Amino acid sequence: MPRKAKSPATKAKSRAKKAERGAAAGGKIRIQYYRSFIATPKTHKQMVRSLGLTKLNQIVERPDDASMRGAVAKLPHLLRIIE
């Protein structure tokens, strides 16, 4: 049996609930820059800088969401998650 199409109001409510749940459950993530990016591709350097990391062994707090975890997952040889 096919599903019924949701109304725009219902879609907006469910999106708001998901965003609220993600923000409440997500919290903060601490990221450490622990290995130099010398001799790494330019895109890796840009990614490290975009996370706000400028010095070795620096730790920054960022929102714990899928995009941040994805960025750290692409650079496991340079970054680590603390806590």
N, C-alpha and C positions, 0 to 999 in steps of 0.2 A: 504494500500500500504506500503510495507516494506521500511525502510530507507536505503539509500545508505551508504556503509562503507566509513569512512573518511580515507584519506591518512595519513601516519605518520607525514608529514609536517604540515597538517592541525591540527592534534591532538596536536602537540607540540606548535603551535601558540595559540590554545585555552587554553592549560595549562598555558602558559606564561601570557596570558591575565588575567586568573583567579588569578594567584599568585600575579600579579601586582595590581589587584583590591583589593585583600585581604590585602595586605601590606599597600596600600594607605588608604583604608577605615578603617582598623583595628586600627592603632595607638597604644596607650599604655593603659594599664589598671593598676590601683593602687589596690593592695591587702593588707588588714590589717589582722594581726594575733591577734585576740582579746580575745581568751579564751584558757586556758592551755590544753595541750593534755595529762596530767596525767590521767591515767585510761581510755585511749582510745587504740584501737588495734594498734599493731606495724605498720601496713600498713598506718594508719592515720599519725603516727609520721614521717614515711618515706616520705609521700607525702608533709607534711608541710616543712620538711627539704629540699626536692627537689626543692621547690619553692624559696628557699633562705631565709626562715624565721627562725630566731634563737631566737628572744626575743619577749616577750609579747608586744602587741601594736605597733609592728614594721610594717612599711609600705614599700612595695617594688613596683617598676614599672616593669611590664612584657609586652611583646607584646600581643595585644588583638586578640587572635585567638581561635579557637574552643578547642584546647587542654588545654589552660590555663583556659578558662571558665569551661570546664569539670572538671578540677582538683578542682577548687573552688566549683563547684556544688556538688562534692562528700563530701565536708567538710563544710557544711553551719553552723554547730555548732561550728566551730573553726575559720573560715575565713569569711571575708566580702569584697565586692567590693566597693571601694570609687570612686565616680564620674562616 
